[in-house]
Amino acid sequence: MPAQDVLVIGLGYVGLPLAVEAARAGFRVTGYDTSAAIAAGLNAGRSHVDDVSDEEVTAARARGFRAAADEAGIGPQDVIVICVPTPLSEADGPDLSAVRAAARTAGRLLRPGTLVSLESTTYPGTTDEVVRPLLEKTSGLSAGIGFSLVFSPERIDPGNPEYGLVNTPKIIGGVTPSCAEAAAAFYGVICEQVVRAVSAREAEMAKLLENTYRHVNIALVNEMAIFCRELGVDLHDAIRCAATKPFGFAPFYPGPGVGGHCIPIDPNYLSYKVRTLGYPFRFVELAQEINGRMPGYVTERAAELLNRNAQPVNGARVLLLGVTYKKDIADQRESPARPIARKLRARGAAVAYHDPYVPAWQVDGQDVPRASGLQAAVAAADLVILLQAHRDYDLARIAASARLLLDTRGVVPAGPGVEAL
């Protein structure tokens, strides 16, 4: 099967790994992205995604992969995969403008028999109600007859060394059984396991269920972290003990807030769809409220810690360690570090940061000073706040050097001046 033309629309953290793996599997792969800079970088062998190295891009190029920012030179395709972003607007719900544009592009480039797969996260019904009509109108063909259409949710976990695209089961939901067959044949060449949903709607719901599950459980432990401190309970130790149960429990851990594209955003797609039915989705809305207030709680804990040591927040030198949303990657999307820095600055703190993956950082358009020497900066700060425990950090050494340290991850060895969230 691999002697086919595959087009991946959107070359971000979802599309680029897929393009690289499809090229490795023997497909003739073209990547299309509206950013000319991204396309030029990839054609020069440079990756802009954490989980894809320059060497992997170069190897894909040697196998025939090319990136394009102009639709004109692409031509008809056998497989088209849409991997564009779906940001959330607080006023209007999910922004599907990129999905609609990609669907029109796909409609112009598909031929009879083409498989079109939507991987962009969205609410149930998008494949049938939004993408299908655009494809049919643009191409003049009918889904399930003239071409195949499926939803296949991305399940990329940036920075995960154990699970990637190939060994994570791939869910597919076709608008017809024949569409699912076509998708299984394609993804089965790339992925070790293909899981079939009843339809595209179940596949869309599966993605939202996965991230809503995490969102709600993180909110649970974040709220518990607040009152466990008042009760004198070490929540991390309680979680450690509970996690020894071999059934019925999955450990989640408190932190300064949630980040990335998936957990703080995806459940709101489902909440949006439920509200169109006239119902509130109270679990998601409450979880959003709890997780959204954690940066404020971190700021209050920082102020309390400083005040207990006769130091006001106003004028205090505060060093933030790790400003990405997840450890050991450079991705800053929806990181709670930004609202924490914003709140500390509003109270007069002199905020600096250190992150081995982030050479420059801004909050509200203003540069935040970057500490060039980590240990010297730790020793000079009135308060150090560990937001992301990158593996590059020697936590014991940092704790020994810091005057005061607020550990929002529960990973720093206990000692004088160290407090967990």
Secondary structure, DSSP 8 states (H G I E B T S, - for coil): ---SEEEEE--STTHHHHHHHHHHTT-EEEEE-S-HHHHHHHHTT---STTS-HHHHHHHHHTT-EEES-GGGT--EEEEEE-----EETTTEE--HHHHHHHHHHHHHEEEEEEEEE-S---TTHIIIIIHHHHHHHHS--BTTTBEEEE------TT-SS--TTTS-EEEEESSHHHHHHHHHHHHHHSS-EEE-SSHHHHHHHHHHHHHHHHHHHHHHHHHHHHHHHHT--HHHHHHHHTT-SSS-------S---SSTTTTHHHHHHHHHHTTT---HHHHHHHHHHHTHHHHHHHHHHHHHHHTT--STT-EEEEE--SSSTTS---TT-THHHHHHHHHHTT-EEEEE-TT-S--EETTEE--B-SSHHHHHHH-SEEEE----TT--HHHHHHH-SSEEESSS-S---TTEEE-
